[in-house]
């Protein structure tokens, strides 16, 4: 069995790492594949760095499609490795279609995600959510405890929506988010300034999200927008992806040229 205390000691994702340790122990004991809940794909990749030297276990990251921003980690014994196609075909999730007329009342991914959580879906059971123009949204959701959603009517603000549970291959899968270099000039290296520029979110909204614990700096949640950043720092904003600071350079006018990698 895995030494829980040893792996958790230096982890920036203690809750998620503990979950993975628990399912790894189950996989080892029962010779079966077990999956974690949904977390950001970046977080999944970071968590697995602590497990690289464990030859008794193997892992697989998947979120329902190749470019998913939220994924689950599958764990199985190193001497009982399933085929990748089998892992994907047996992925424990379904697709959902949230159908409504949002022509005069725009809704975001966060709005649709909140709708699911407010109606009894645990946050870690919700994968990617993406909007379909003004007609609603689609997404990926854990396949357990979702009967209360299928073909039911709900309200998102004043808009009536119907949720249909479908197979993932019935969804309109969004195009993948490609890596992008972002160059900007800022008055300071403060967290709120750089995060606002990198994620293309207004300064007011980014400060609100920081204070609500929705942003991670190098894996740890932060709630102070005044933190000064440095080269190599990585930011993760819930539902918005990740940015890495590639370079910071002071100009003659004492402003900061910032180079970011967004993915």
Secondary structure, DSSP 8 states (H G I E B T S, - for coil): ---HHHHHTT-S-HHHHHHHHHHHHHHHHHTS-EE---EEHHHHHHHHGGGTT-TTEEEEEE-SSTT-SEEEEEEEETTS---HHHHHHT-SEEEEEEE---SSS---HHHHHHHHHHTT--GGGEEEEEE-TTSEEEEEEESSS-TTTTTEEEEETTEEEEEEEE-GGGS--------EEEEEEES--BHHHHHHHHHT--HHHHHHHHHTT-EEETTEE---TT-B--TT-EEEETTTEEEEEEEEEE-TTS-EEEEEEE-
